[in-house]
């Protein structure tokens, strides 16, 4: 199971339930402290049909139904909702191009009107 997690930080296979517990116990401290390997293995365990908490204190069971693994990470909505700078620059350039086109059009009309008189 460790090789399954190491190749892409996911558990792609389905294993016997005892393998998940053994996988959590076998995680080295440096990987446990700096990765989410334990959480990923727990989620894979629950997806494979595990019913009790693994890797926690003995006798501890979850208080409710297990949470399924998320398909996508949660979106942080606390970020600013201001308009990004590239959008402002592109908008200003668009207005400038339309204004210069209008100025050229009006200049040609005025020049044509002066030539007729």
Buried (B, 14 or more C-beta within 10 A) or exposed (E): BBEBBEEEEEBEEEBEBEBBBBBBEEBEEEBEEEEEBBEBBBBBBBBBEBEBBBBEEEEEEEEEEBEEBEEEEEEEEEEEEEEEEEEEEEEEEEEEEEEEEEEEEEEEEEEEEEEEE
